[in-house]
Amino acid sequence: GIVGLPFAVKEAGFCAGIFLVLLCALLTEKSLRLLVETAKHAHVPSYETVAEAAFGRVGFLFVAINMFIMAYGAMLSYLM
């Protein structure tokens, strides 16, 4: 996450670290645009239903369960 970026840039070197951070930003932006375009094309309103349109019920369950685990883990980290 954001807390580990200074260490990652230090380990990669300044120029390579900045390049890699920018590359990750560009790839993230591209993947989000692809997700939005796919959702528009499939006429679905949410991330889970995009997964369901692409992979069926298994895709929906996989995404829904992983989103729950991520939210639950975040909640636990704040409680500890």
C-alpha positions, 0 to 999 in steps of 0.5 A: 500500500501507500505506506510501503511506497518509500521503501519500494522506491528506495529498494528499486532506486529513485528513477526506476522506482518512480517509473514503476509507480507511474507504470502501475498507475497507468495500468490501474487506470487502464484496467478500470477503464476496461472494467467500466467499458465491459460493464456498459457493454454488458449492461450491468451496474456493479463489479459483482455483476460484471464478474457474473456476466463474464464467469457465471455464478462462480464469478459472482460468488468469488468476487462477492466472497473476496469483497467480504473478506477484504472488508472484514479484514479491514475492519479487524485491522482497525479493531486491533 
